[in-house]
Amino acid sequence: VGMTLNLNDVPLLEGARELAETGVRSSIFDDNRALLPDLAVPQGAVGDLLFDPQTAGGLLAAVPANAVAKTMYDLNKLGCDAAVIGHCTDQADGFKIV
């Protein structure tokens, strides 16, 4: 299978984008980014935030496509700030960020 992450759909903590745009990063940002040197990540603050451990901690779940709407409804009803940020494909094309 393959996976596509829609960068613009990833929720950000308040103020995170603004700090990243000024170059504020964790001291281990470079080490984290070096773990995936061949991963094509769009340039910019939001792409950088994917590798900043200060913004990590959210729960990521894979949900069957036919269950996404109900899962989102249920999570939002419980007060969770849930978002669909990507999808799996039937192509063995690896992981892509768009």
ABEGO torsion letter per residue (X at the ends): XBBBBBAAABBBBBGAAAAAAAGBBBAAAAAAAAABAABBBBBEAAAAAAABAAABGBBBBBBBAAAAAAAAAAAAAAGBBBBBAEBBBABBAEBBBX
